[in-house]
Amino acid sequence: MCMDAADGLTMAGMLVDPLIQMMMRSDGVSDRAHAELWDRARDALAARAVVDGMRDAALARRYRLQLVHG
């Protein structure tokens, strides 16, 4: 990305960034295909966060510290 565009990282901003447009043109990637790629990546990260959260919760229950007063 161009340095002047790096502060506002949005899909619309990425699609009009000159460096990204140049790479997309050289690879034959359409705006729609690029947007779909980022949508799939976002969905995969969201799904992973859910799985990680469930795993972390299970580990927390399994290894919960118990205080014993004696």
N, C-alpha and C positions, 0 to 999 in steps of 0.2 A: 504494500500500500504506500501511497505517497505520504510523506511525513505530515503534511498539512491536513490530511484526512484521517489520521490515526486516532484523533481524540474523539471522534463521533462514530464509533463502529456500529453501523446499522446495515441492514441488507441493501437499502436504497443507496447508502453511501458507498458500499462496496461495488455495487453495479455501475456507478458512475466514476469510480476511481480509474484514472488513466492507466496505471500499471496493471490493474486487474483486467480492464478491458483489453489491453494489448495481449495478455496471456490467454484470455478467453478466446479472442479472435485467432490467435496462433494455434490453439488446440481445437478450434471449431466448436466451442461450447456456447450454447445460447443462454440468454439471461434466465429463461425459465428453467433450464437444466441446472444452472448454477444455484438458483434459489431452491430448487428441489433438493439438491445436495445438502445445502445448509439446513433445510427443514429435517431431512433424515438424520443429519448429525445431531441437531438439537433434540430430536425425539429419542435417539439412542442414548444421549447423555442423561436425559430425564429418566429413562428406564433404568439406566445404570445407577442413578442416584437412589431410586426406589429400592433396588436390590441391595445396594450397599447399606442403606438405612435399615432394611430388614435384617441384614447380616449383623450389623453393629448392635442392633437392639437384642438379637438372639445371644450374641456374645456377652453383652452387658448382663442379661438375665443369668447366663450360665456361670459367669465369673463374678457375681455380685459379692462384694465384701460384706461379711457379717460381723458386727461388733458384739463381743461377748463381755458382759459385765461379770466380774468375779469377786 
